Amino acid sequence: MWFYMYPHFCYILVRYFPFHNRRTLRFLLIGATFIMLLPQIILLQDQRNWRDCDRNLLQLLITSVIFSVSTVCFTVIFSIMEPIPWVIKLAFHIFGGIVFIFQLVLDAKSLSEDHYCSVTVPQLYTYMYILAVVGTLCMIFYILLVPFWLLNFFRRDSLLNTTTREGVCWPLVQCCGCIWHV
């Protein structure tokens, strides 16, 4: 779920700053996003990963590279475009569903596998293990947010109505509006 959470975070962070002061932040976020691809490219170029591990970790790495490229695309789009068209938002949420399924597969393969690959290709195993743990933490975060999203969907503005300054969450966010995003 890291691949879904990072563009979402960038979208929120860019919108938090004033419209005319976003250029530097956009470049920093896009640069950080491209840096995320470096460890994956290094792992793909290591020939030991191609021959020494037969536990499907290499296929998961290739899939994570594809998702990382999609993450880069969504981060660039969310950082630059204003407003975001509904088609791109729909595509992003479909991407989130696919990433959710990938995260379940990654957890099943990385966290429950025997440690055969940790001996033969420790860099690949460590990277996939870290990706599984970080993704699982992001998935837990989103699972905790689902009830709030559903409540806000069925009872609009019952959680937070910024125009009338009321709702269940208003006392929590009146000091720091950046923590609220549904």
Order of alpha helices (4+ residues) and beta strands (2+ residues): alpha-alpha-alpha-alpha-alpha-alpha-alpha-alpha-alpha
